[in-house]
């Protein structure tokens, strides 16, 4: 490489080739920008140049120049930095449902622009190889070499074009272009984006979406069927009708997504509360007389709520994949139905670990020592009371713990009171450290 064309374009590398010619990445030495230079025959160049020169749409490549050098014709176009949809599918296997619908709507807008020209332009060769995905996630259609013009049903094209599997059978028998040909191709491309199944590979037929992923919407199946039915009279008559159905599908699809989000929150919230009530008491310290109950009452209560919500909300739901890509270059991470089970397993393992490993530490079954506590009245006078003695007061009761009587340098204290009816009342846990 390094060849200079037309004293202006420095060829850098080959980026594509096909029946219509080769495409090179080149640098415009005058304007210092990257361009795509297409090498093709005179007939192809004049046909494509005739189409592109009057087109201006963000979904189509912009034409900068065309020239002839040493008997070869060249077309200079905008260089689209990114990858083809075919490369994307090879890397990620398939496209997330929301993203696939968005790209299908973008394709509708581009092809609707072509169909609205006078005379109309039929693209005829829509397939993943001819769809470029830019780094910002927007798409462009490339290679208009197969496109034809027709007006009022009279076509001047004499050669059939298209790719088997992506175009209807009638396209190979009739040179007169029809709008429903491009609509058929959009349906096939949308199906491949959602399932990853190429029509050029076994079983060489379009199967229902549910056979690939049960989480995919049945409404999309109806839209694809409306695009690809063999009877062309039953397909969408105009591409804006297809775009409107996809737009309505998006609005209807928001309700299940909202409900799915609410279900997840209802599942996660009691799970987090269970973990909170399990861990916080351990951090603060659990008195021996509160283990295992009443310490485990709240964790087990919220754990039972979590299990109950799972049985109610998720028992009959369909497992699937829900992904949203903010950037198409990020690796897709699947969210599967095991997520909710993982929450339950973690919570159960946490409680089991508490019962198995924490119980001997918390219950403190070792040697018990006497803790010297003094009781004083409102005036600060020491009271000498025997066990089970009754002390009547109208104000506060003071308990003092002399630092020199602490059995250890640092202990945790909690006041446990027993009422006449046998109810137990516990205070907060306090840490006392001796500075002597």
Secondary structure, DSSP 8 states (H G I E B T S, - for coil): ---EETTTEEEEEEEEEETTEEEEEEEETTTTEEEEEEEE-HHHHHHHHHHHTT---TTB--EEEEEEETTEEEEEEE---EEEHHHHHHHHSS--HHHHHHHHHHHHHHHHHHHTSSSEEE----SGGGEEEETTS-EEE---TT-EEEETTEE---S----BTTB-GGGGT--S--HHHHHHHHHHHHHHHHH---TTSTT-S---GGGT-TTS-HHHHHHHHHHH-SSGGGS-SSHHHHHHHHHHHHHHHHHHHHHHHHHHHHHHHHHHHHHHHHHHHHHH---GGGTTTTHHHHHHHHHHHHHHHHHHHTTT---------SSTTS------THHHHHHHHHHHHHHHHIIIIIHHHHHT-S-------EEE-TTS-EE---TT-----SS--EEE--GGG-SSSEEEE--EEE-TTS-EEE---EEEE---
